[in-house]
Amino acid sequence: MRIFRLIYCSRAKKVLNFDDVKDLAKESMQKNEAKAISGILLYSNNQFFQSIEGSQEEVNELYLKISQDQRHGSIKLLYYEQVNERLFPSWNMGLVQTEPSQDLINRYFEHCKFVPNLLSPSQAENFLYELKEMFF
Ligand SMILES: Cc1cc2nc3c(=O)[nH]c(=O)nc-3n(C[C@H](O)[C@H](O)[C@H](O)COP(=O)(O)O)c2cc1C
């Protein structure tokens, strides 16, 4: 099966607490399992940064659903590529459980705040690799 990876970011419509985000990740995890979707979700500075990987059809279909979800807005597609292998083969939707370190943020964002819509496609990909190193 050809694997596609899609990374997007968005802004939550209301400020969420960690339990809200955990519930969202849990709901996503259950749905993704049936569709062989893997990936991770990060919520920080009221922004979502999510990677989804799977067949092109499932990835496209899910992104369409997610982009219509009223819980967030200002959705921006950051990266969309066919890839050789999954980065998160054992996570149907892994949740980044703590804030990324300030050091990581400082290296990617000039103003030292997590503003993912400023990332280029290759920066988004590299940022994802770093999250994997740190949290998974
Ligand atoms: C930030 C965010 C991330 C989401 N991630 C996923 C996901 O990985 N998988 C999923 O099935 N739904 C995800 N959802 C929920 C979808 O937008 C949508 O509610 C859900 O897919 C509807 O599923 P249904 O058509 O089976 O009812 C996410 C929603 C938000 C706001």
The ligand as an SDF file (V2000), in Angstrom:
LIG
                    3D

 31 33  0  0  0  0  0  0  0  0999 V2000
   -8.0320   18.7760   15.9160 C   0  0  0  0  0  0  0  0  0  0  0  0
   -8.9050   17.6300   15.5080 C   0  0  0  0  0  0  0  0  0  0  0  0
   -8.3240   16.4090   15.1600 C   0  0  0  0  0  0  0  0  0  0  0  0
   -9.1120   15.3210   14.7770 C   0  0  0  0  0  0  0  0  0  0  0  0
   -8.5120   14.1480   14.4320 N   0  0  0  0  0  0  0  0  0  0  0  0
   -9.2690   13.1050   14.0370 C   0  0  0  0  0  0  0  0  0  0  0  0
   -8.6750   11.8730   13.6630 C   0  0  0  0  0  0  0  0  0  0  0  0
   -7.4540   11.6830   13.6790 O   0  0  0  0  0  0  0  0  0  0  0  0
   -9.5060   10.8650   13.2860 N   0  0  0  0  0  0  0  0  0  0  0  0
  -10.8650   10.9940   13.2710 C   0  0  0  0  0  0  0  0  0  0  0  0
  -11.5620   10.0450   12.9050 O   0  0  0  0  0  0  0  0  0  0  0  0
  -11.4390   12.1510   13.6300 N   0  0  0  0  0  0  0  0  0  0  0  0
  -10.6850   13.1960   14.0100 C   0  0  0  0  0  0  0  0  0  0  0  0
  -11.2870   14.3670   14.3840 N   0  0  0  0  0  0  0  0  0  0  0  0
  -12.7580   14.4130   14.3980 C   0  0  0  0  0  0  0  0  0  0  0  0
  -13.2990   14.6520   13.0080 C   0  0  0  0  0  0  0  0  0  0  0  0
  -13.2420   16.0330   12.7190 O   0  0  0  0  0  0  0  0  0  0  0  0
  -14.7550   14.1970   12.9220 C   0  0  0  0  0  0  0  0  0  0  0  0
  -15.4890   14.6840   14.0090 O   0  0  0  0  0  0  0  0  0  0  0  0
  -14.8730   12.6840   12.9390 C   0  0  0  0  0  0  0  0  0  0  0  0
  -13.9720   12.0990   12.0300 O   0  0  0  0  0  0  0  0  0  0  0  0
  -16.3050   12.2920   12.5600 C   0  0  0  0  0  0  0  0  0  0  0  0
  -16.3460   10.9190   12.4560 O   0  0  0  0  0  0  0  0  0  0  0  0
  -17.6460   10.1870   11.9270 P   0  0  0  0  0  0  0  0  0  0  0  0
  -17.8730   10.6740   10.5300 O   0  0  0  0  0  0  0  0  0  0  0  0
  -17.2870    8.7670   11.9960 O   0  0  0  0  0  0  0  0  0  0  0  0
  -18.7370   10.5890   12.8670 O   0  0  0  0  0  0  0  0  0  0  0  0
  -10.5150   15.4650   14.7560 C   0  0  0  0  0  0  0  0  0  0  0  0
  -11.0940   16.6790   15.1090 C   0  0  0  0  0  0  0  0  0  0  0  0
  -10.3080   17.7640   15.4880 C   0  0  0  0  0  0  0  0  0  0  0  0
  -10.9470   19.0620   15.8760 C   0  0  0  0  0  0  0  0  0  0  0  0
  1  2  1  0
  2  3  1  0
  2 30  2  0
  3  4  2  0
  4  5  1  0
  4 28  1  0
  5  6  2  0
  6  7  1  0
  6 13  1  0
  7  8  2  0
  7  9  1  0
  9 10  1  0
 10 11  2  0
 10 12  1  0
 12 13  2  0
 13 14  1  0
 14 15  1  0
 14 28  1  0
 15 16  1  0
 16 17  1  0
 16 18  1  0
 18 19  1  0
 18 20  1  0
 20 21  1  0
 20 22  1  0
 22 23  1  0
 23 24  1  0
 24 25  2  0
 24 26  1  0
 24 27  1  0
 28 29  2  0
 29 30  1  0
 30 31  1  0
M  END
$$$$
